[in-house]
Structures are given as C-alpha cells and as structure tokens.
Amino acid sequence: MRELAALLPASYAVFDVLAYDGQDVRGHPYIERRDLLLDLLHDVPPPIQAVPATDDPEVAQLWYDTLRDQGKDRGRLVARVRS
C-alpha cells in the first residue's frame, strides 16, 4: 500500500461539514460550517486539507485564471455565506 501511495499520491480536499459530534449541521449557515471545518482541520497535516476559500472576487478570479492556465481547474463552488 505504501508503494502505491508513493507512486500515486493523493490528497483529500474538504469543503464542508455536514455533521459534527452526532449533530446534523447542514441547517447552519455556511460561514459557521466553514469556521467549524477550519477548527476541525487545524492540526491535521496534508494530504487532508480544507479547500481554499475567499470572499474577494479579484482573488477568486486570480485563482481561477492561474489554475485554468495550469490545466488544474476542476471546478469551483460558490456559496452564499448565510446559506
């Protein structure tokens, strides 16, 4: 397994929390779930990581353009902060 992992490294990008401590948190605003996600992953090293997020349209455009130009654009998620 370690040989395969070295040959084909993988990462796990997390963008949301649906449940925590036995409770469904889907009804909570996204900004609260995002804060919870960052708290949960604070001490977790790669390959598990939170997906980068921004509320700055210029930064989002820069990320999009850079990833697209590198052939790494796999999509994007846009969410209302209070959703």
Buried (B, 14 or more C-beta within 10 A) or exposed (E): EEEEEEEEEEEEEBBBBEEBEEEEBEEBBBBEBBEBBEEEBEEEEEEEEBEEBEEEEEEBEEBEEEBEEEEEEEEEEEBEEEE
